[in-house]
Amino acid sequence: MSDRNIAMSIAGSDSGGGAGIQADLKTFAAFGIYGTSALTAITAQNTLGVMAVHNIPMDIIESQIDAIVSDIGVDAVKTGMLANSGIIELVAKKAKEHKFHNLVVDPVMVAKGGDRLLEESAIDSMRKVLIPIATIVTPNIPEASALLNKQIDTIEHAREAAVAIVDMGAVSVVVKGGHLSGDAIDIFYDGNQFLEFYAERINTKNTHGTGCTFASAITAGLALGKSIEQAVGDAKTYVTQAIRLSLSIGHGHGPLNHFYKYWA
């Protein structure tokens, strides 16, 4: 048994440190959570884009997950970049085998610079094997559109998308509204109620890793025993402040300031 709450990220590595596993571990630490990881891919990446991707062999992904669960344990798990159907199906199998009871699925499809991180053919696997076992799914507007093969242009469309994703089997969903116009309004739905989480839109280009950070902040909240709604609300507050105090690093989209409380 551990004297700390434990969260694991199953995701890709961002060599630039702004997104992926690196962002997840920073976020876990900011919430006082001990973070562990299972790498699914290595990316050569910076604030300008993704230069190269190497998917980790599936037996190594499986061994990483087993190694963490068998010794350290997990209170909550977050998935990020799962590049193909084989990796998605493996992660879903391990989630069932190890009985992950707090599973946050961030359906990562495209990097901030527009580079594809999920094979088109894998979207169906995401729908059929991973979303149905998720505690919460955290798509942005383009990801929700891809999952449903439907254009989403309004808050009402986002609500309809939330219902459709829960109908796939997920316990809950939060459709992030950052790609819509106006204030950044995220739509939460758990099969019974809708909640809207508001934040003002901050004028900055430094938003690299926002989706990873939001999902891992929710994961941290669940690891601490918070309700899903409270975890989402706290994550929204944390991400908004991390964007407001974001870091101007590199020549493209800079990262959030995950440790703004300590070195803003």
Backbone hydrogen bonds in HBPLUS format (Angstrom, degrees):
<---DONOR---> <-ACCEPTOR-->    atom                        ^
c    i                          cat <-CA-CA->   ^        H-A-AA   ^      H-
h    n   atom  resd res      DA  || num        DHA   H-A  angle D-A-AA Bond
n    s   type  num  typ     dist DA aas  dist angle  dist       angle   num
A0034-TYR N   A0005-ASN O   2.95 MM  29  6.15 163.3  1.98 174.1 168.7     1
A0075-ASP N   A0006-ILE O   2.80 MM  69  5.27 158.9  1.84 136.8 141.9     2
A0007-ALA N   A0034-TYR O   3.07 MM  27  6.37 159.5  2.11 155.8 158.5     3
A0036-THR N   A0007-ALA O   2.83 MM  29  6.20 150.6  1.92 155.0 163.1     4
A0008-MET N   A0076-ALA O   3.01 MM  68  6.55 153.9  2.08 150.4 158.1     5
A0078-LYS N   A0008-MET O   2.83 MM  70  6.26 159.5  1.87 162.5 169.2     6
A0009-SER N   A0036-THR O   2.97 MM  27  6.37 156.0  2.03 140.1 143.6     7
A0038-ALA N   A0009-SER O   2.88 MM  29  6.27 150.8  1.96 157.0 157.7     8
A0010-ILE N   A0078-LYS O   2.80 MM  68  6.14 165.7  1.82 165.9 170.9     9
A0080-GLY N   A0010-ILE O   2.89 MM  70  6.18 155.2  1.95 148.9 147.4    10
A0011-ALA N   A0038-ALA O   3.19 MM  27  6.60 133.9  2.41 143.7 156.8    11
A0040-THR N   A0011-ALA O   2.85 MM  29  5.30 153.4  1.92 126.8 131.4    12
A0021-ILE N   A0012-GLY O   2.80 MM   9  5.88 161.1  1.84 155.1 161.1    13
A0013-SER N   A0041-ALA O   2.85 MM  28  6.14 158.2  1.89 146.8 152.3    14
A0043-THR N   A0013-SER O   3.18 MM  30  5.87 141.9  2.34 135.6 146.1    15
A0017-GLY N   A0014-ASP O   2.88 MM   3  5.39 161.9  1.91 118.1 124.3    16
A0023-ALA N   A0019-ALA O   3.23 MM   4  4.64 163.2  2.26 108.1 110.0    17
A0024-ASP N   A0020-GLY O   2.99 MM   4  6.27 159.7  2.03 155.4 162.1    18
A0025-LEU N   A0021-ILE O   2.90 MM   4  6.13 166.8  1.92 158.9 160.7    19
A0026-LYS N   A0022-GLN O   3.08 MM   4  6.26 158.0  2.13 146.3 152.6    20
A0027-THR N   A0023-ALA O   2.94 MM   4  6.11 157.8  1.99 147.0 153.3    21
A0028-PHE N   A0024-ASP O   2.86 MM   4  6.14 166.4  1.88 157.0 160.4    22
A0029-ALA N   A0025-LEU O   3.04 MM   4  6.17 163.7  2.06 144.7 149.1    23
A0030-ALA N   A0026-LYS O   2.93 MM   4  6.20 151.6  2.01 146.1 154.2    24
A0031-PHE N   A0027-THR O   3.15 MM   4  6.46 136.5  2.35 147.0 157.8    25
A0031-PHE N   A0028-PHE O   3.10 MM   3  5.29 135.5  2.31 100.4 112.5    26
A0033-ILE N   A0028-PHE O   2.81 MM   5  4.88 161.8  1.85 149.3 143.5    27
A0032-GLY N   A0029-ALA O   2.97 MM   3  4.98 161.7  2.01 106.9 111.7    28
A0056-ILE N   A0040-THR O   2.92 MM  16  5.21 169.6  1.93 125.4 128.4    29
A0042-ILE N   A0054-HIS O   2.83 MM  12  5.17 160.3  1.87 145.6 151.5    30
A0054-HIS N   A0042-ILE O   2.82 MM  12  5.17 154.8  1.89 151.9 160.0    31
A0044-ALA N   A0052-ALA O   2.79 MM   8  4.96 163.9  1.81 140.9 145.3    32
A0051-MET N   A0044-ALA O   2.64 MM   7  5.28 161.2  1.68 167.8 173.7    33
A0046-ASN N   A0049-GLY O   3.08 MM   3  5.64 158.0  2.13 152.2 158.6    34
A0253-HIS N   A0047-THR O   3.01 MM 206  5.02 145.7  2.13 141.6 130.8    35
A0060-ILE N   A0057-PRO O   3.02 MM   3  5.47 132.0  2.26 109.0 121.5    36
A0061-ILE N   A0057-PRO O   3.13 MM   4  6.54 153.8  2.21 150.7 158.7    37
A0062-GLU N   A0058-MET O   2.96 MM   4  6.18 167.5  1.98 152.8 155.7    38
A0063-SER N   A0059-ASP O   3.01 MM   4  6.09 153.9  2.08 134.9 142.2    39
A0064-GLN N   A0060-ILE O   2.95 MM   4  6.14 154.2  2.02 146.7 152.9    40
A0065-ILE N   A0061-ILE O   3.15 MM   4  6.47 166.0  2.17 154.6 157.1    41
A0066-ASP N   A0062-GLU O   3.00 MM   4  6.20 171.6  2.00 156.1 158.4    42
A0067-ALA N   A0063-SER O   2.85 MM   4  5.91 157.1  1.91 146.2 152.8    43
A0068-ILE N   A0064-GLN O   3.12 MM   4  6.37 160.4  2.16 152.8 156.4    44
A0069-VAL N   A0065-ILE O   3.04 MM   4  6.24 179.1  2.04 161.4 161.6    45
A0070-SER N   A0066-ASP O   2.91 MM   4  5.81 164.0  1.93 150.4 155.3    46
A0072-ILE N   A0068-ILE O   2.81 MM   4  5.33 130.9  2.06 141.9 157.0    47
A0073-GLY N   A0068-ILE O   2.92 MM   5  6.04 159.1  1.96 142.3 144.7    48
A0077-VAL N   A0102-ASN O   2.82 MM  25  6.15 165.1  1.84 172.5 177.7    49
A0104-VAL N   A0077-VAL O   2.81 MM  27  6.16 170.0  1.82 163.1 165.8    50
A0079-THR N   A0104-VAL O   2.87 MM  25  6.32 158.8  1.92 167.7 173.9    51
A0106-ASP N   A0079-THR O   3.07 MM  27  5.84 158.2  2.12 143.6 149.7    52
A0119-GLU N   A0083-ALA O   2.94 MM  36  6.07 170.3  1.94 157.0 156.9    53
A0088-ILE N   A0084-ASN O   3.09 MM   4  6.36 165.7  2.11 156.2 160.6    54
A0089-GLU N   A0085-SER O   2.87 MM   4  6.02 166.9  1.89 155.4 158.7    55
A0090-LEU N   A0086-GLY O   2.99 MM   4  6.13 150.2  2.08 141.1 149.6    56
A0091-VAL N   A0087-ILE O   2.93 MM   4  6.14 166.9  1.95 155.1 157.8    57
A0092-ALA N   A0088-ILE O   2.97 MM   4  6.19 160.1  2.02 151.1 156.8    58
A0093-LYS N   A0089-GLU O   2.99 MM   4  6.13 153.3  2.06 140.6 147.9    59
A0094-LYS N   A0090-LEU O   2.94 MM   4  6.25 159.0  1.98 154.0 159.3    60
A0095-ALA N   A0091-VAL O   2.86 MM   4  6.03 152.1  1.94 147.1 155.3    61
A0096-LYS N   A0092-ALA O   3.09 MM   4  6.34 155.1  2.16 146.6 151.8    62
A0097-GLU N   A0093-LYS O   2.92 MM   4  6.13 161.8  1.96 147.9 153.8    63
A0098-HIS N   A0094-LYS O   2.88 MM   4  5.93 162.6  1.91 149.9 153.5    64
A0100-PHE N   A0095-ALA O   3.03 MM   5  5.29 161.7  2.06 146.7 152.6    65
A0099-LYS N   A0096-LYS O   3.19 MM   3  4.89 150.5  2.28  94.1 102.9    66
A0135-THR N   A0103-LEU O   2.79 MM  32  5.07 153.3  1.86 139.2 147.8    67
A0136-ILE N   A0103-LEU O   3.37 MM  33  6.79 155.1  2.43 150.4 150.5    68
A0105-VAL N   A0136-ILE O   2.93 MM  31  6.31 164.2  1.95 160.1 164.1    69
A0138-THR N   A0105-VAL O   2.98 MM  33  6.35 153.9  2.05 152.3 154.8    70
A0108-VAL N   A0106-ASP O   2.70 MM   2  5.66 133.1  1.91 115.8 100.1    71
A0117-LEU N   A0109-MET O   2.64 MM   8  5.01 171.9  1.65 137.5 139.7    72
A0111-ALA N   A0115-ASP O   2.69 MM   4  5.12 167.0  1.71 155.4 156.6    73
A0114-GLY N   A0111-ALA O   2.86 MM   3  5.27 163.6  1.89 118.2 123.1    74
A0122-ALA N   A0119-GLU O   2.85 MM   3  5.34 154.8  1.91 115.9 124.4    75
A0123-ILE N   A0120-GLU O   3.31 MM   3  5.85 165.7  2.34 114.5 118.4    76
A0125-SER N   A0122-ALA O   3.04 MM   3  5.18 119.3  2.43  99.1 114.0    77
A0126-MET N   A0122-ALA O   3.03 MM   4  6.41 153.7  2.10 152.4 160.1    78
A0127-ARG N   A0123-ILE O   3.03 MM   4  6.37 156.1  2.09 148.7 154.4    79
A0128-LYS N   A0124-ASP O   2.95 MM   4  6.14 157.9  2.00 148.6 154.5    80
A0129-VAL N   A0125-SER O   2.87 MM   4  5.65 168.0  1.89 152.8 154.9    81
A0131-ILE N   A0126-MET O   3.03 MM   5  6.08 170.1  2.04 171.7 171.7    82
A0133-ILE N   A0130-LEU O   3.11 MM   3  5.64 155.3  2.17 115.0 122.2    83
A0134-ALA N   A0131-ILE O   3.10 MM   3  5.14 170.4  2.11 115.1 117.3    84
A0171-VAL N   A0134-ALA O   3.03 MM  37  6.38 168.8  2.04 157.5 160.1    85
A0137-VAL N   A0172-SER O   3.15 MM  35  6.60 139.8  2.32 128.3 137.3    86
A0174-VAL N   A0137-VAL O   2.93 MM  37  6.36 156.8  1.98 168.5 175.0    87
A0176-LYS N   A0139-PRO O   2.92 MM  37  6.24 163.3  1.95 156.4 159.0    88
A0144-ALA N   A0140-ASN O   2.88 MM   4  6.08 163.0  1.90 160.2 165.3    89
A0145-SER N   A0141-ILE O   2.91 MM   4  6.08 156.6  1.96 151.7 158.6    90
A0146-ALA N   A0142-PRO O   2.97 MM   4  6.21 151.9  2.05 142.6 149.6    91
A0147-LEU N   A0143-GLU O   2.90 MM   4  6.15 160.1  1.94 151.7 157.1    92
A0148-LEU N   A0144-ALA O   3.07 MM   4  6.19 146.8  2.19 144.0 151.9    93
A0149-ASN N   A0145-SER O   2.65 MM   4  5.43 114.6  2.07 136.6 153.9    94
A0150-LYS N   A0145-SER O   3.02 MM   5  4.97 150.9  2.11 133.2 141.3    95
A0158-ALA N   A0154-THR O   2.99 MM   4  6.34 150.2  2.08 143.8 152.5    96
A0159-ARG N   A0155-ILE O   2.92 MM   4  6.27 146.7  2.03 146.5 155.3    97
A0160-GLU N   A0156-GLU O   3.02 MM   4  6.34 158.3  2.07 147.6 153.0    98
A0161-ALA N   A0157-HIS O   2.87 MM   4  6.15 151.9  1.95 147.0 155.5    99
A0162-ALA N   A0158-ALA O   2.92 MM   4  6.15 150.6  2.01 143.2 150.9   100
A0163-VAL N   A0159-ARG O   3.10 MM   4  6.45 157.5  2.15 150.5 155.2   101
A0164-ALA N   A0160-GLU O   3.06 MM   4  6.31 160.5  2.10 147.2 152.6   102
A0165-ILE N   A0161-ALA O   2.94 MM   4  6.18 151.2  2.02 151.2 158.4   103
A0166-VAL N   A0162-ALA O   3.08 MM   4  6.31 161.2  2.11 150.2 154.9   104
A0167-ASP N   A0163-VAL O   2.90 MM   4  6.11 148.4  2.00 144.7 154.6   105
A0168-MET N   A0165-ILE O   3.03 MM   3  5.11 144.5  2.16  97.3 108.1   106
A0169-GLY N   A0166-VAL O   2.89 MM   3  5.39 158.5  1.93 113.8 121.1   107
A0173-VAL N   A0189-TYR O   2.91 MM  16  5.51 146.4  2.03 153.2 163.9   108
A0189-TYR N   A0173-VAL O   2.93 MM  16  5.51 153.8  2.00 158.7 163.2   109
A0175-VAL N   A0187-ILE O   2.78 MM  12  5.10 151.5  1.86 150.1 148.5   110
A0187-ILE N   A0175-VAL O   2.95 MM  12  5.10 161.3  1.99 144.6 143.8   111
A0180-LEU N   A0177-GLY O   3.01 MM   3  5.47 162.7  2.04 117.9 123.6   112
A0184-ALA N   A0199-ALA O   2.96 MM  15  5.31 139.2  2.13 164.9 169.7   113
A0186-ASP N   A0197-PHE O   2.93 MM  11  5.10 164.9  1.95 145.7 147.9   114
A0197-PHE N   A0186-ASP O   2.96 MM  11  5.10 165.3  1.98 148.3 153.2   115
A0188-PHE N   A0195-LEU O   2.84 MM   7  5.01 176.9  1.84 162.5 161.7   116
A0195-LEU N   A0188-PHE O   2.92 MM   7  5.01 152.7  2.00 136.2 141.1   117
A0190-ASP N   A0193-GLN O   3.38 MM   3  5.98 148.4  2.49 148.2 157.0   118
A0204-THR N   A0202-ILE O   3.04 MM   2  5.93 116.8  2.45 113.1  96.6   119
A0207-THR N   A0205-LYS O   3.00 MM   2  5.80 128.4  2.27 108.9  93.7   120
A0210-THR N   A0207-THR O   3.20 MM   3  5.62 148.3  2.31 141.5 135.9   121
A0208-HIS N   A0254-GLY O   2.98 MM  46  5.67 154.3  2.05 156.6 151.8   122
A0213-THR N   A0209-GLY O   2.92 MM   4  5.98 164.4  1.95 154.2 159.1   123
A0214-PHE N   A0210-THR O   2.91 MM   4  6.08 160.1  1.95 152.2 157.5   124
A0215-ALA N   A0211-GLY O   3.07 MM   4  6.24 170.2  2.08 151.4 153.8   125
A0216-SER N   A0212-CYS O   2.92 MM   4  6.08 159.2  1.97 150.0 156.4   126
A0217-ALA N   A0213-THR O   2.86 MM   4  5.96 142.4  2.00 143.2 153.4   127
A0218-ILE N   A0214-PHE O   3.05 MM   4  6.37 151.6  2.14 146.7 153.8   128
A0219-THR N   A0215-ALA O   2.98 MM   4  6.25 155.3  2.05 142.8 150.0   129
A0220-ALA N   A0216-SER O   2.91 MM   4  6.11 152.6  1.98 140.6 147.3   130
A0221-GLY N   A0217-ALA O   3.04 MM   4  6.31 155.3  2.10 143.0 149.3   131
A0222-LEU N   A0218-ILE O   2.96 MM   4  6.31 158.3  2.00 154.2 159.7   132
A0223-ALA N   A0219-THR O   2.90 MM   4  6.14 152.9  1.97 148.4 156.5   133
A0224-LEU N   A0220-ALA O   3.03 MM   4  6.30 135.2  2.24 140.9 152.5   134
A0224-LEU N   A0221-GLY O   3.13 MM   3  5.10 129.8  2.40  93.5 106.9   135
A0226-LYS N   A0221-GLY O   3.02 MM   5  5.44 161.3  2.06 153.6 147.8   136
A0225-GLY N   A0222-LEU O   2.98 MM   3  5.04 157.3  2.03 103.7 110.7   137
A0231-ALA N   A0227-SER O   2.89 MM   4  6.06 160.8  1.93 153.3 159.0   138
A0232-VAL N   A0228-ILE O   2.94 MM   4  6.19 156.8  2.00 153.0 158.6   139
A0233-GLY N   A0229-GLU O   2.99 MM   4  6.21 164.3  2.01 149.7 154.1   140
A0234-ASP N   A0230-GLN O   2.89 MM   4  6.05 166.2  1.91 154.3 157.8   141
A0235-ALA N   A0231-ALA O   2.96 MM   4  6.04 150.5  2.05 139.3 148.0   142
A0236-LYS N   A0232-VAL O   2.91 MM   4  6.14 155.0  1.97 150.9 157.2   143
A0237-THR N   A0233-GLY O   3.12 MM   4  6.40 160.3  2.16 147.9 152.4   144
A0238-TYR N   A0234-ASP O   2.96 MM   4  6.16 161.7  1.99 148.1 153.3   145
A0239-VAL N   A0235-ALA O   2.89 MM   4  6.05 170.6  1.90 155.8 158.0   146
A0240-THR N   A0236-LYS O   3.01 MM   4  6.07 162.7  2.04 147.6 152.8   147
A0241-GLN N   A0237-THR O   3.18 MM   4  6.37 162.2  2.21 147.7 151.7   148
A0242-ALA N   A0238-TYR O   2.91 MM   4  6.12 153.0  1.98 147.9 156.5   149
A0243-ILE N   A0239-VAL O   2.86 MM   4  6.08 142.6  2.00 149.2 158.3   150
A0244-ARG N   A0240-THR O   2.94 MM   4  6.17 159.1  1.98 144.5 150.9   151
A0245-LEU N   A0241-GLN O   3.00 MM   4  6.17 148.3  2.10 145.1 152.1   152
A0257-ASN N   A0242-ALA O   3.12 MM  15  4.81 170.3  2.13 125.1 127.8   153
A0246-SER N   A0243-ILE O   3.05 MM   3  4.70 151.2  2.14 114.9 109.7   154
A0247-LEU N   A0255-PRO O   3.01 MM   8  5.68 164.5  2.03 160.9 165.9   155
A0260-TYR N   A0257-ASN O   3.28 MM   3  5.33 138.4  2.46 122.7 115.9   156
A0262-TYR N   A0259-PHE O   2.86 MM   3  5.52 152.1  1.94 119.8 128.2   157
A0263-TRP N   A0259-PHE O   3.03 MM   4  6.26 156.6  2.09 158.4 165.7   158
